[in-house]
């Protein structure tokens, strides 16, 4: 978190938004502390609701998650996780908030701190890619992805940059 804040220290930032979940909020505050900004919390930037899979390890998921992924691919993201939400539900929820932020901060630099699935669905939606592309996008915790909307057309400038996290 601290390295991410330092990496963005020289970047002119006009606003910072965050998911209310602790890790994202702590990261947003590390960035905000370098800019004397207040983090604006947006509940709809939280991670995908995984329902019954909450707290289940990858090893424990076994074939049940593989079966879900197969069904998800065939259903274009409409399949809901057991007791949770679908990727389409997530994308709709997050995208409404992102559009609000874009409209409120036209021609400004805004940092949005969120989570893996929320980030990848935002990239897909911003670039007009189908949500089935999200399985081909990789971002890591603490990485920086940049979408430039300066002229009204989205440009992916950076995806999952982690250079600032390296020891050195």
Buried (B, 14 or more C-beta within 10 A) or exposed (E): BEBBBEBBEEEEBEBBBBBEBEBBBBBBBBBBEBBEBEBBBBEBBBBBBBEEBEEEEEEEBEEEBEEBEEEBEEBEBEBBBEEBBBBBBBBBBBBEBBEEBBEEBEEEBBBBBBBBBBBBBBBBBBEEBEBBEBEEBEBEEBBBBEBEBEEEEBEEEEBBBBEBBEEE
